[in-house]
Amino acid sequence: MSDWKAVKARKLLTALERIGWRVKRQTGSHKILERPGWSDVVFAFHNNEEIGPRMLARVAKVTGLKPEDL
């Protein structure tokens, strides 16, 4: 079973910002996040959207996010 639980997109973005990601630019609902030493990541979720465990695992793979960061 997955270590990831579904969360709202706003909570996910806040967790990413806490571990060093910041919004580089935004076009509509698409935010481009940057962090030194990492490739830029597109964050294309609306604040109240529910992000499931599979998508969280994918985001974690490219951002370094861990379940305890949420």
mmJSON file of the N, C-alpha and C atoms, coordinates in Angstrom:
{"data_MODEL":{"atom_site":{
"group_PDB":["ATOM","ATOM","ATOM","ATOM","ATOM","ATOM","ATOM","ATOM","ATOM","ATOM","ATOM","ATOM","ATOM","ATOM","ATOM","ATOM","ATOM","ATOM","ATOM","ATOM","ATOM","ATOM","ATOM","ATOM","ATOM","ATOM","ATOM","ATOM","ATOM","ATOM","ATOM","ATOM","ATOM","ATOM","ATOM","ATOM","ATOM","ATOM","ATOM","ATOM","ATOM","ATOM","ATOM","ATOM","ATOM","ATOM","ATOM","ATOM","ATOM","ATOM","ATOM","ATOM","ATOM","ATOM","ATOM","ATOM","ATOM","ATOM","ATOM","ATOM","ATOM","ATOM","ATOM","ATOM","ATOM","ATOM","ATOM","ATOM","ATOM","ATOM","ATOM","ATOM","ATOM","ATOM","ATOM","ATOM","ATOM","ATOM","ATOM","ATOM","ATOM","ATOM","ATOM","ATOM","ATOM","ATOM","ATOM","ATOM","ATOM","ATOM","ATOM","ATOM","ATOM","ATOM","ATOM","ATOM","ATOM","ATOM","ATOM","ATOM","ATOM","ATOM","ATOM","ATOM","ATOM","ATOM","ATOM","ATOM","ATOM","ATOM","ATOM","ATOM","ATOM","ATOM","ATOM","ATOM","ATOM","ATOM","ATOM","ATOM","ATOM","ATOM","ATOM","ATOM","ATOM","ATOM","ATOM","ATOM","ATOM","ATOM","ATOM","ATOM","ATOM","ATOM","ATOM","ATOM","ATOM","ATOM","ATOM","ATOM","ATOM","ATOM","ATOM","ATOM","ATOM","ATOM","ATOM","ATOM","ATOM","ATOM","ATOM","ATOM","ATOM","ATOM","ATOM","ATOM","ATOM","ATOM","ATOM","ATOM","ATOM","ATOM","ATOM","ATOM","ATOM","ATOM","ATOM","ATOM","ATOM","ATOM","ATOM","ATOM","ATOM","ATOM","ATOM","ATOM","ATOM","ATOM","ATOM","ATOM","ATOM","ATOM","ATOM","ATOM","ATOM","ATOM","ATOM","ATOM","ATOM","ATOM","ATOM","ATOM","ATOM","ATOM","ATOM","ATOM","ATOM","ATOM","ATOM","ATOM","ATOM","ATOM","ATOM","ATOM","ATOM","ATOM","ATOM","ATOM","ATOM","ATOM"],
"id":[1,2,3,4,5,6,7,8,9,10,11,12,13,14,15,16,17,18,19,20,21,22,23,24,25,26,27,28,29,30,31,32,33,34,35,36,37,38,39,40,41,42,43,44,45,46,47,48,49,50,51,52,53,54,55,56,57,58,59,60,61,62,63,64,65,66,67,68,69,70,71,72,73,74,75,76,77,78,79,80,81,82,83,84,85,86,87,88,89,90,91,92,93,94,95,96,97,98,99,100,101,102,103,104,105,106,107,108,109,110,111,112,113,114,115,116,117,118,119,120,121,122,123,124,125,126,127,128,129,130,131,132,133,134,135,136,137,138,139,140,141,142,143,144,145,146,147,148,149,150,151,152,153,154,155,156,157,158,159,160,161,162,163,164,165,166,167,168,169,170,171,172,173,174,175,176,177,178,179,180,181,182,183,184,185,186,187,188,189,190,191,192,193,194,195,196,197,198,199,200,201,202,203,204,205,206,207,208,209,210],
"type_symbol":["N","C","C","N","C","C","N","C","C","N","C","C","N","C","C","N","C","C","N","C","C","N","C","C","N","C","C","N","C","C","N","C","C","N","C","C","N","C","C","N","C","C","N","C","C","N","C","C","N","C","C","N","C","C","N","C","C","N","C","C","N","C","C","N","C","C","N","C","C","N","C","C","N","C","C","N","C","C","N","C","C","N","C","C","N","C","C","N","C","C","N","C","C","N","C","C","N","C","C","N","C","C","N","C","C","N","C","C","N","C","C","N","C","C","N","C","C","N","C","C","N","C","C","N","C","C","N","C","C","N","C","C","N","C","C","N","C","C","N","C","C","N","C","C","N","C","C","N","C","C","N","C","C","N","C","C","N","C","C","N","C","C","N","C","C","N","C","C","N","C","C","N","C","C","N","C","C","N","C","C","N","C","C","N","C","C","N","C","C","N","C","C","N","C","C","N","C","C","N","C","C","N","C","C","N","C","C","N","C","C"],
"label_atom_id":["N","CA","C","N","CA","C","N","CA","C","N","CA","C","N","CA","C","N","CA","C","N","CA","C","N","CA","C","N","CA","C","N","CA","C","N","CA","C","N","CA","C","N","CA","C","N","CA","C","N","CA","C","N","CA","C","N","CA","C","N","CA","C","N","CA","C","N","CA","C","N","CA","C","N","CA","C","N","CA","C","N","CA","C","N","CA","C","N","CA","C","N","CA","C","N","CA","C","N","CA","C","N","CA","C","N","CA","C","N","CA","C","N","CA","C","N","CA","C","N","CA","C","N","CA","C","N","CA","C","N","CA","C","N","CA","C","N","CA","C","N","CA","C","N","CA","C","N","CA","C","N","CA","C","N","CA","C","N","CA","C","N","CA","C","N","CA","C","N","CA","C","N","CA","C","N","CA","C","N","CA","C","N","CA","C","N","CA","C","N","CA","C","N","CA","C","N","CA","C","N","CA","C","N","CA","C","N","CA","C","N","CA","C","N","CA","C","N","CA","C","N","CA","C","N","CA","C","N","CA","C","N","CA","C","N","CA","C","N","CA","C","N","CA","C"],
"label_alt_id":[null,null,null,null,null,null,null,null,null,null,null,null,null,null,null,null,null,null,null,null,null,null,null,null,null,null,null,null,null,null,null,null,null,null,null,null,null,null,null,null,null,null,null,null,null,null,null,null,null,null,null,null,null,null,null,null,null,null,null,null,null,null,null,null,null,null,null,null,null,null,null,null,null,null,null,null,null,null,null,null,null,null,null,null,null,null,null,null,null,null,null,null,null,null,null,null,null,null,null,null,null,null,null,null,null,null,null,null,null,null,null,null,null,null,null,null,null,null,null,null,null,null,null,null,null,null,null,null,null,null,null,null,null,null,null,null,null,null,null,null,null,null,null,null,null,null,null,null,null,null,null,null,null,null,null,null,null,null,null,null,null,null,null,null,null,null,null,null,null,null,null,null,null,null,null,null,null,null,null,null,null,null,null,null,null,null,null,null,null,null,null,null,null,null,null,null,null,null,null,null,null,null,null,null,null,null,null,null,null,null],
"label_comp_id":["MET","MET","MET","SER","SER","SER","ASP","ASP","ASP","TRP","TRP","TRP","LYS","LYS","LYS","ALA","ALA","ALA","VAL","VAL","VAL","LYS","LYS","LYS","ALA","ALA","ALA","ARG","ARG","ARG","LYS","LYS","LYS","LEU","LEU","LEU","LEU","LEU","LEU","THR","THR","THR","ALA","ALA","ALA","LEU","LEU","LEU","GLU","GLU","GLU","ARG","ARG","ARG","ILE","ILE","ILE","GLY","GLY","GLY","TRP","TRP","TRP","ARG","ARG","ARG","VAL","VAL","VAL","LYS","LYS","LYS","ARG","ARG","ARG","GLN","GLN","GLN","THR","THR","THR","GLY","GLY","GLY","SER","SER","SER","HIS","HIS","HIS","LYS","LYS","LYS","ILE","ILE","ILE","LEU","LEU","LEU","GLU","GLU","GLU","ARG","ARG","ARG","PRO","PRO","PRO","GLY","GLY","GLY","TRP","TRP","TRP","SER","SER","SER","ASP","ASP","ASP","VAL","VAL","VAL","VAL","VAL","VAL","PHE","PHE","PHE","ALA","ALA","ALA","PHE","PHE","PHE","HIS","HIS","HIS","ASN","ASN","ASN","ASN","ASN","ASN","GLU","GLU","GLU","GLU","GLU","GLU","ILE","ILE","ILE","GLY","GLY","GLY","PRO","PRO","PRO","ARG","ARG","ARG","MET","MET","MET","LEU","LEU","LEU","ALA","ALA","ALA","ARG","ARG","ARG","VAL","VAL","VAL","ALA","ALA","ALA","LYS","LYS","LYS","VAL","VAL","VAL","THR","THR","THR","GLY","GLY","GLY","LEU","LEU","LEU","LYS","LYS","LYS","PRO","PRO","PRO","GLU","GLU","GLU","ASP","ASP","ASP","LEU","LEU","LEU"],
"label_asym_id":["A","A","A","A","A","A","A","A","A","A","A","A","A","A","A","A","A","A","A","A","A","A","A","A","A","A","A","A","A","A","A","A","A","A","A","A","A","A","A","A","A","A","A","A","A","A","A","A","A","A","A","A","A","A","A","A","A","A","A","A","A","A","A","A","A","A","A","A","A","A","A","A","A","A","A","A","A","A","A","A","A","A","A","A","A","A","A","A","A","A","A","A","A","A","A","A","A","A","A","A","A","A","A","A","A","A","A","A","A","A","A","A","A","A","A","A","A","A","A","A","A","A","A","A","A","A","A","A","A","A","A","A","A","A","A","A","A","A","A","A","A","A","A","A","A","A","A","A","A","A","A","A","A","A","A","A","A","A","A","A","A","A","A","A","A","A","A","A","A","A","A","A","A","A","A","A","A","A","A","A","A","A","A","A","A","A","A","A","A","A","A","A","A","A","A","A","A","A","A","A","A","A","A","A","A","A","A","A","A","A"],
"label_entity_id":["1","1","1","1","1","1","1","1","1","1","1","1","1","1","1","1","1","1","1","1","1","1","1","1","1","1","1","1","1","1","1","1","1","1","1","1","1","1","1","1","1","1","1","1","1","1","1","1","1","1","1","1","1","1","1","1","1","1","1","1","1","1","1","1","1","1","1","1","1","1","1","1","1","1","1","1","1","1","1","1","1","1","1","1","1","1","1","1","1","1","1","1","1","1","1","1","1","1","1","1","1","1","1","1","1","1","1","1","1","1","1","1","1","1","1","1","1","1","1","1","1","1","1","1","1","1","1","1","1","1","1","1","1","1","1","1","1","1","1","1","1","1","1","1","1","1","1","1","1","1","1","1","1","1","1","1","1","1","1","1","1","1","1","1","1","1","1","1","1","1","1","1","1","1","1","1","1","1","1","1","1","1","1","1","1","1","1","1","1","1","1","1","1","1","1","1","1","1","1","1","1","1","1","1","1","1","1","1","1","1"],
"label_seq_id":[1,1,1,2,2,2,3,3,3,4,4,4,5,5,5,6,6,6,7,7,7,8,8,8,9,9,9,10,10,10,11,11,11,12,12,12,13,13,13,14,14,14,15,15,15,16,16,16,17,17,17,18,18,18,19,19,19,20,20,20,21,21,21,22,22,22,23,23,23,24,24,24,25,25,25,26,26,26,27,27,27,28,28,28,29,29,29,30,30,30,31,31,31,32,32,32,33,33,33,34,34,34,35,35,35,36,36,36,37,37,37,38,38,38,39,39,39,40,40,40,41,41,41,42,42,42,43,43,43,44,44,44,45,45,45,46,46,46,47,47,47,48,48,48,49,49,49,50,50,50,51,51,51,52,52,52,53,53,53,54,54,54,55,55,55,56,56,56,57,57,57,58,58,58,59,59,59,60,60,60,61,61,61,62,62,62,63,63,63,64,64,64,65,65,65,66,66,66,67,67,67,68,68,68,69,69,69,70,70,70],
"pdbx_PDB_ins_code":[null,null,null,null,null,null,null,null,null,null,null,null,null,null,null,null,null,null,null,null,null,null,null,null,null,null,null,null,null,null,null,null,null,null,null,null,null,null,null,null,null,null,null,null,null,null,null,null,null,null,null,null,null,null,null,null,null,null,null,null,null,null,null,null,null,null,null,null,null,null,null,null,null,null,null,null,null,null,null,null,null,null,null,null,null,null,null,null,null,null,null,null,null,null,null,null,null,null,null,null,null,null,null,null,null,null,null,null,null,null,null,null,null,null,null,null,null,null,null,null,null,null,null,null,null,null,null,null,null,null,null,null,null,null,null,null,null,null,null,null,null,null,null,null,null,null,null,null,null,null,null,null,null,null,null,null,null,null,null,null,null,null,null,null,null,null,null,null,null,null,null,null,null,null,null,null,null,null,null,null,null,null,null,null,null,null,null,null,null,null,null,null,null,null,null,null,null,null,null,null,null,null,null,null,null,null,null,null,null,null],
"Cartn_x":[0.833,0.0,0.877,0.391,1.143,1.264,2.376,2.566,1.845,1.385,0.763,-0.739,-1.262,-2.703,-3.126,-4.355,-4.848,-4.824,-4.439,-4.417,-4.927,-5.281,-5.677,-4.422,-4.57,-3.437,-2.768,-3.553,-2.978,-2.011,-2.383,-1.529,-0.248,-0.361,0.805,1.757,1.218,2.054,2.755,2.053,2.643,3.795,3.601,4.651,5.87,5.639,6.754,7.516,6.796,7.454,8.274,7.784,8.506,9.83,9.902,11.154,12.056,11.713,12.624,12.174,11.026,10.529,9.88,9.966,9.263,8.673,7.639,6.984,7.866,8.329,9.189,8.327,7.248,6.293,4.984,3.943,2.621,1.904,1.245,0.392,-0.928,-1.957,-3.237,-3.077,-3.52,-3.397,-2.084,-1.263,0.019,1.118,1.675,2.782,4.052,5.113,6.413,7.193,7.579,8.313,9.788,10.622,12.063,12.694,13.821,14.61,16.045,16.989,18.394,18.812,19.46,19.942,18.926,17.728,16.65,16.137,15.55,14.888,13.576,13.152,11.868,10.732,9.655,8.501,7.244,6.359,5.069,4.059,3.428,2.387,1.086,0.211,-0.987,-2.281,-2.333,-3.52,-4.2,-5.514,-6.269,-6.252,-6.322,-6.167,-7.032,-8.298,-9.197,-9.247,-8.447,-8.418,-7.77,-8.348,-7.817,-6.758,-5.578,-4.482,-4.367,-4.525,-4.512,-3.111,-3.041,-1.748,-0.828,-1.379,-0.527,0.11,-0.689,-0.152,0.845,0.579,1.533,2.866,2.825,4.062,4.839,4.13,4.794,5.425,4.681,5.205,6.427,6.347,7.458,8.714,8.55,9.696,10.503,9.838,10.547,10.866,10.326,10.547,11.298,11.424,12.08,11.165,9.885,8.907,8.798,8.623,8.431,7.09,6.465,5.16,5.163,6.258,6.299,6.369,6.664,6.692,5.287,4.28,2.909,2.348],
"Cartn_y":[-1.188,0.0,1.252,2.305,3.54,4.319,5.017,5.908,7.227,7.454,8.731,8.702,9.781,9.97,11.161,11.166,12.265,13.574,14.658,15.989,17.004,18.167,19.276,19.871,20.41,20.975,22.108,22.919,24.038,23.522,22.435,21.854,21.299,20.698,20.17,21.309,22.38,23.514,24.113,24.23,24.759,23.862,22.549,21.606,21.741,21.899,22.072,23.361,24.411,25.679,25.54,24.767,24.539,23.814,22.937,22.209,22.913,24.144,24.945,25.305,24.809,25.174,26.538,27.304,28.586,28.757,29.589,29.838,30.786,30.314,31.092,32.026,31.465,32.256,31.492,32.202,31.58,32.081,31.155,31.478,30.759,31.508,30.896,30.042,28.792,27.911,27.125,27.314,26.603,27.409,26.832,27.468,26.7,27.425,26.824,26.994,25.868,25.9,25.678,26.336,26.159,25.931,25.24,24.991,24.785,25.446,25.284,23.811,23.395,22.028,21.043,21.5,20.647,21.236,20.399,20.87,21.541,22.528,23.184,22.178,22.425,21.534,22.351,21.817,22.468,21.957,22.879,22.557,23.092,22.204,22.623,22.201,22.4,22.021,23.264,23.2,24.269,24.029,25.101,25.022,23.968,23.851,22.932,21.547,21.322,20.025,18.983,17.797,16.697,15.952,15.791,15.096,13.705,12.665,11.295,10.75,9.573,8.959,8.722,8.282,8.037,9.316,10.372,11.646,12.217,12.067,12.534,11.809,10.521,9.755,10.269,10.614,11.159,12.515,13.373,14.692,14.519,13.595,13.363,12.92,12.123,11.602,12.728,13.781,14.865,16.053,16.051,17.194,16.858,15.569,15.191,15.251,15.41,15.461,14.093,14.087,12.854,12.934,11.786,11.814,12.642,12.634,13.403,14.907,15.351,16.785,17.382,16.534,17.038,17.381],
"Cartn_z":[0.0,0.0,0.0,-0.596,-0.75,0.565,0.726,1.875,1.675,0.467,0.121,0.367,0.905,1.092,0.241,-0.223,-1.042,-0.256,-0.927,-0.316,-1.329,-0.829,-1.7,-2.334,-3.529,-4.265,-3.497,-2.797,-2.04,-0.97,-0.295,0.742,0.13,-1.04,-1.743,-2.128,-2.677,-3.072,-1.852,-0.747,0.484,0.954,0.885,1.283,0.37,-0.929,-1.862,-1.566,-1.241,-0.905,0.375,1.321,2.58,2.364,1.349,1.104,0.083,-0.272,-1.09,-2.484,-2.929,-4.253,-4.182,-5.267,-5.33,-6.719,-6.8,-8.086,-8.883,-10.013,-10.907,-11.759,-12.293,-13.084,-13.143,-13.576,-13.662,-14.9,-15.589,-16.727,-16.492,-16.148,-15.802,-14.561,-14.628,-13.465,-13.476,-14.49,-14.584,-13.898,-12.843,-12.137,-12.48,-12.783,-13.018,-11.722,-11.119,-9.858,-10.129,-9.334,-9.475,-8.11,-8.127,-6.925,-7.384,-6.746,-7.149,-7.142,-8.225,-8.34,-8.896,-9.195,-9.712,-11.021,-11.857,-13.077,-12.691,-13.487,-13.238,-13.36,-12.617,-12.581,-12.859,-13.689,-13.952,-12.936,-12.226,-11.24,-11.811,-12.285,-13.022,-12.33,-11.011,-10.256,-9.694,-9.57,-8.922,-7.416,-6.619,-5.167,-4.489,-4.849,-4.16,-4.786,-5.804,-6.478,-5.57,-5.522,-4.718,-5.537,-4.96,-5.62,-4.977,-5.768,-5.263,-5.045,-4.43,-4.106,-5.302,-6.419,-7.602,-8.116,-8.215,-8.698,-7.687,-6.406,-5.387,-5.533,-5.788,-5.972,-7.182,-8.24,-9.443,-9.15,-8.441,-8.071,-7.18,-6.229,-5.303,-6.033,-7.058,-7.814,-8.453,-8.922,-9.605,-8.696,-7.46,-6.57,-5.293,-4.965,-3.727,-2.509,-2.72,-1.634,-0.963,0.357,1.125,1.835,2.145,2.823,4.106,4.839,6.083,5.858,4.613,4.297,4.215,4.055,3.928,5.253],
"occupancy":[1.0,1.0,1.0,1.0,1.0,1.0,1.0,1.0,1.0,1.0,1.0,1.0,1.0,1.0,1.0,1.0,1.0,1.0,1.0,1.0,1.0,1.0,1.0,1.0,1.0,1.0,1.0,1.0,1.0,1.0,1.0,1.0,1.0,1.0,1.0,1.0,1.0,1.0,1.0,1.0,1.0,1.0,1.0,1.0,1.0,1.0,1.0,1.0,1.0,1.0,1.0,1.0,1.0,1.0,1.0,1.0,1.0,1.0,1.0,1.0,1.0,1.0,1.0,1.0,1.0,1.0,1.0,1.0,1.0,1.0,1.0,1.0,1.0,1.0,1.0,1.0,1.0,1.0,1.0,1.0,1.0,1.0,1.0,1.0,1.0,1.0,1.0,1.0,1.0,1.0,1.0,1.0,1.0,1.0,1.0,1.0,1.0,1.0,1.0,1.0,1.0,1.0,1.0,1.0,1.0,1.0,1.0,1.0,1.0,1.0,1.0,1.0,1.0,1.0,1.0,1.0,1.0,1.0,1.0,1.0,1.0,1.0,1.0,1.0,1.0,1.0,1.0,1.0,1.0,1.0,1.0,1.0,1.0,1.0,1.0,1.0,1.0,1.0,1.0,1.0,1.0,1.0,1.0,1.0,1.0,1.0,1.0,1.0,1.0,1.0,1.0,1.0,1.0,1.0,1.0,1.0,1.0,1.0,1.0,1.0,1.0,1.0,1.0,1.0,1.0,1.0,1.0,1.0,1.0,1.0,1.0,1.0,1.0,1.0,1.0,1.0,1.0,1.0,1.0,1.0,1.0,1.0,1.0,1.0,1.0,1.0,1.0,1.0,1.0,1.0,1.0,1.0,1.0,1.0,1.0,1.0,1.0,1.0,1.0,1.0,1.0,1.0,1.0,1.0,1.0,1.0,1.0,1.0,1.0,1.0],
"B_iso_or_equiv":[0.0,0.0,0.0,0.0,0.0,0.0,0.0,0.0,0.0,0.0,0.0,0.0,0.0,0.0,0.0,0.0,0.0,0.0,0.0,0.0,0.0,0.0,0.0,0.0,0.0,0.0,0.0,0.0,0.0,0.0,0.0,0.0,0.0,0.0,0.0,0.0,0.0,0.0,0.0,0.0,0.0,0.0,0.0,0.0,0.0,0.0,0.0,0.0,0.0,0.0,0.0,0.0,0.0,0.0,0.0,0.0,0.0,0.0,0.0,0.0,0.0,0.0,0.0,0.0,0.0,0.0,0.0,0.0,0.0,0.0,0.0,0.0,0.0,0.0,0.0,0.0,0.0,0.0,0.0,0.0,0.0,0.0,0.0,0.0,0.0,0.0,0.0,0.0,0.0,0.0,0.0,0.0,0.0,0.0,0.0,0.0,0.0,0.0,0.0,0.0,0.0,0.0,0.0,0.0,0.0,0.0,0.0,0.0,0.0,0.0,0.0,0.0,0.0,0.0,0.0,0.0,0.0,0.0,0.0,0.0,0.0,0.0,0.0,0.0,0.0,0.0,0.0,0.0,0.0,0.0,0.0,0.0,0.0,0.0,0.0,0.0,0.0,0.0,0.0,0.0,0.0,0.0,0.0,0.0,0.0,0.0,0.0,0.0,0.0,0.0,0.0,0.0,0.0,0.0,0.0,0.0,0.0,0.0,0.0,0.0,0.0,0.0,0.0,0.0,0.0,0.0,0.0,0.0,0.0,0.0,0.0,0.0,0.0,0.0,0.0,0.0,0.0,0.0,0.0,0.0,0.0,0.0,0.0,0.0,0.0,0.0,0.0,0.0,0.0,0.0,0.0,0.0,0.0,0.0,0.0,0.0,0.0,0.0,0.0,0.0,0.0,0.0,0.0,0.0,0.0,0.0,0.0,0.0,0.0,0.0],
"pdbx_formal_charge":[null,null,null,null,null,null,null,null,null,null,null,null,null,null,null,null,null,null,null,null,null,null,null,null,null,null,null,null,null,null,null,null,null,null,null,null,null,null,null,null,null,null,null,null,null,null,null,null,null,null,null,null,null,null,null,null,null,null,null,null,null,null,null,null,null,null,null,null,null,null,null,null,null,null,null,null,null,null,null,null,null,null,null,null,null,null,null,null,null,null,null,null,null,null,null,null,null,null,null,null,null,null,null,null,null,null,null,null,null,null,null,null,null,null,null,null,null,null,null,null,null,null,null,null,null,null,null,null,null,null,null,null,null,null,null,null,null,null,null,null,null,null,null,null,null,null,null,null,null,null,null,null,null,null,null,null,null,null,null,null,null,null,null,null,null,null,null,null,null,null,null,null,null,null,null,null,null,null,null,null,null,null,null,null,null,null,null,null,null,null,null,null,null,null,null,null,null,null,null,null,null,null,null,null,null,null,null,null,null,null],
"auth_seq_id":[1,1,1,2,2,2,3,3,3,4,4,4,5,5,5,6,6,6,7,7,7,8,8,8,9,9,9,10,10,10,11,11,11,12,12,12,13,13,13,14,14,14,15,15,15,16,16,16,17,17,17,18,18,18,19,19,19,20,20,20,21,21,21,22,22,22,23,23,23,24,24,24,25,25,25,26,26,26,27,27,27,28,28,28,29,29,29,30,30,30,31,31,31,32,32,32,33,33,33,34,34,34,35,35,35,36,36,36,37,37,37,38,38,38,39,39,39,40,40,40,41,41,41,42,42,42,43,43,43,44,44,44,45,45,45,46,46,46,47,47,47,48,48,48,49,49,49,50,50,50,51,51,51,52,52,52,53,53,53,54,54,54,55,55,55,56,56,56,57,57,57,58,58,58,59,59,59,60,60,60,61,61,61,62,62,62,63,63,63,64,64,64,65,65,65,66,66,66,67,67,67,68,68,68,69,69,69,70,70,70],
"auth_comp_id":["MET","MET","MET","SER","SER","SER","ASP","ASP","ASP","TRP","TRP","TRP","LYS","LYS","LYS","ALA","ALA","ALA","VAL","VAL","VAL","LYS","LYS","LYS","ALA","ALA","ALA","ARG","ARG","ARG","LYS","LYS","LYS","LEU","LEU","LEU","LEU","LEU","LEU","THR","THR","THR","ALA","ALA","ALA","LEU","LEU","LEU","GLU","GLU","GLU","ARG","ARG","ARG","ILE","ILE","ILE","GLY","GLY","GLY","TRP","TRP","TRP","ARG","ARG","ARG","VAL","VAL","VAL","LYS","LYS","LYS","ARG","ARG","ARG","GLN","GLN","GLN","THR","THR","THR","GLY","GLY","GLY","SER","SER","SER","HIS","HIS","HIS","LYS","LYS","LYS","ILE","ILE","ILE","LEU","LEU","LEU","GLU","GLU","GLU","ARG","ARG","ARG","PRO","PRO","PRO","GLY","GLY","GLY","TRP","TRP","TRP","SER","SER","SER","ASP","ASP","ASP","VAL","VAL","VAL","VAL","VAL","VAL","PHE","PHE","PHE","ALA","ALA","ALA","PHE","PHE","PHE","HIS","HIS","HIS","ASN","ASN","ASN","ASN","ASN","ASN","GLU","GLU","GLU","GLU","GLU","GLU","ILE","ILE","ILE","GLY","GLY","GLY","PRO","PRO","PRO","ARG","ARG","ARG","MET","MET","MET","LEU","LEU","LEU","ALA","ALA","ALA","ARG","ARG","ARG","VAL","VAL","VAL","ALA","ALA","ALA","LYS","LYS","LYS","VAL","VAL","VAL","THR","THR","THR","GLY","GLY","GLY","LEU","LEU","LEU","LYS","LYS","LYS","PRO","PRO","PRO","GLU","GLU","GLU","ASP","ASP","ASP","LEU","LEU","LEU"],
"auth_asym_id":["A","A","A","A","A","A","A","A","A","A","A","A","A","A","A","A","A","A","A","A","A","A","A","A","A","A","A","A","A","A","A","A","A","A","A","A","A","A","A","A","A","A","A","A","A","A","A","A","A","A","A","A","A","A","A","A","A","A","A","A","A","A","A","A","A","A","A","A","A","A","A","A","A","A","A","A","A","A","A","A","A","A","A","A","A","A","A","A","A","A","A","A","A","A","A","A","A","A","A","A","A","A","A","A","A","A","A","A","A","A","A","A","A","A","A","A","A","A","A","A","A","A","A","A","A","A","A","A","A","A","A","A","A","A","A","A","A","A","A","A","A","A","A","A","A","A","A","A","A","A","A","A","A","A","A","A","A","A","A","A","A","A","A","A","A","A","A","A","A","A","A","A","A","A","A","A","A","A","A","A","A","A","A","A","A","A","A","A","A","A","A","A","A","A","A","A","A","A","A","A","A","A","A","A","A","A","A","A","A","A"],
"auth_atom_id":["N","CA","C","N","CA","C","N","CA","C","N","CA","C","N","CA","C","N","CA","C","N","CA","C","N","CA","C","N","CA","C","N","CA","C","N","CA","C","N","CA","C","N","CA","C","N","CA","C","N","CA","C","N","CA","C","N","CA","C","N","CA","C","N","CA","C","N","CA","C","N","CA","C","N","CA","C","N","CA","C","N","CA","C","N","CA","C","N","CA","C","N","CA","C","N","CA","C","N","CA","C","N","CA","C","N","CA","C","N","CA","C","N","CA","C","N","CA","C","N","CA","C","N","CA","C","N","CA","C","N","CA","C","N","CA","C","N","CA","C","N","CA","C","N","CA","C","N","CA","C","N","CA","C","N","CA","C","N","CA","C","N","CA","C","N","CA","C","N","CA","C","N","CA","C","N","CA","C","N","CA","C","N","CA","C","N","CA","C","N","CA","C","N","CA","C","N","CA","C","N","CA","C","N","CA","C","N","CA","C","N","CA","C","N","CA","C","N","CA","C","N","CA","C","N","CA","C","N","CA","C","N","CA","C","N","CA","C","N","CA","C","N","CA","C"],
"pdbx_PDB_model_num":[1,1,1,1,1,1,1,1,1,1,1,1,1,1,1,1,1,1,1,1,1,1,1,1,1,1,1,1,1,1,1,1,1,1,1,1,1,1,1,1,1,1,1,1,1,1,1,1,1,1,1,1,1,1,1,1,1,1,1,1,1,1,1,1,1,1,1,1,1,1,1,1,1,1,1,1,1,1,1,1,1,1,1,1,1,1,1,1,1,1,1,1,1,1,1,1,1,1,1,1,1,1,1,1,1,1,1,1,1,1,1,1,1,1,1,1,1,1,1,1,1,1,1,1,1,1,1,1,1,1,1,1,1,1,1,1,1,1,1,1,1,1,1,1,1,1,1,1,1,1,1,1,1,1,1,1,1,1,1,1,1,1,1,1,1,1,1,1,1,1,1,1,1,1,1,1,1,1,1,1,1,1,1,1,1,1,1,1,1,1,1,1,1,1,1,1,1,1,1,1,1,1,1,1,1,1,1,1,1,1]
}}}
